[in-house]
Amino acid sequence: MTGEIFGTHRKIGIRGTKGEPEGYLYQLDNRSGVMVREACFDTGKGGKPFRILHVTDLHLHAINEQDEREENPAVYGSLQHRMAFRNRSTLPNLEKVLALVEGFDQVIITGDAIDYLTWGSLELLQEYVWDRLPGVWVTVGGHELTRVMEGEVPDPTTLESRYGILGQYWRHDMAYCSRILGDKAMLIQMNNGESRYLEGEYHRLLRDLDAARKRRLLVLLFQHEPLCTHNPAEKEVLPLRANDGTGTCNFCDSFLGCADSDEMTKRVCGLIRRNADIIKGVFCGHWHSDFYTQIQGFCTQDGVRVKKDIPQYVLTGNMYDNGHVMAITIK
């Protein structure tokens, strides 16, 4: 892959134009037919560009012998009632994405990598993601933490025990991790899969933002669930392209950082909003359609509070159509 991202493949325009990056959506005219959104951030520093491939909501599912031996009633309840994305049916779209990863410096999957917690689903995740993508980040989503998916039988296990199971497979810190790309950018992935931020994420984010500011790095955040934008104009946001039957969505005062959020979550969201000068983008999934929104943030310049928006990119789940990715370039 040289020059423009996916430049060797003809592109079929779905929405927008190249000059409209927040709304530009195209499909690769190759065997895969994967749909692509792009985002580009220019640091002005020149040199080698860095490339990040963002994918979300794989919804892998399988049942294996360990599940059969365990006989968890919640798993069998979900298996009876949950018809979507079952029995490895989302694997073909993941295979199409795996064929595109060459040339990217980081691959990030922002949550709901499995449809619900089974040993078979985790086995698929290990075989197709962890073992094939060294250095991949997989953000925890809500589906990783539950065995009840449209089922009617409660899970007898604790949340702590489910985190323990995930910990046997995850190859990085599930709560938080960061990486610096040359002299250009800091990437940060955070866990908000429980519709909240965890204790300790605030202080780790604060330290990283201080370090990024000192080193003059731009910051990109990756997480599963979107943030409230606090933008009154975004109470009814139309998707760029809808999946899963979703229509308009209230990004102004829904999602994380809303009035009903817990205090820790509000603190983290506040920290993000007041560092709008260096946080250049928030990337997430969860809502199964493509959206572009702007978080109303601010920063302090020469002792004066200045309003500044943070772009938020909500990506369609990879299980739809022929797969969906966001290709991010940092120049």
Disulfide bonds with the S-S distance in Angstrom:
none
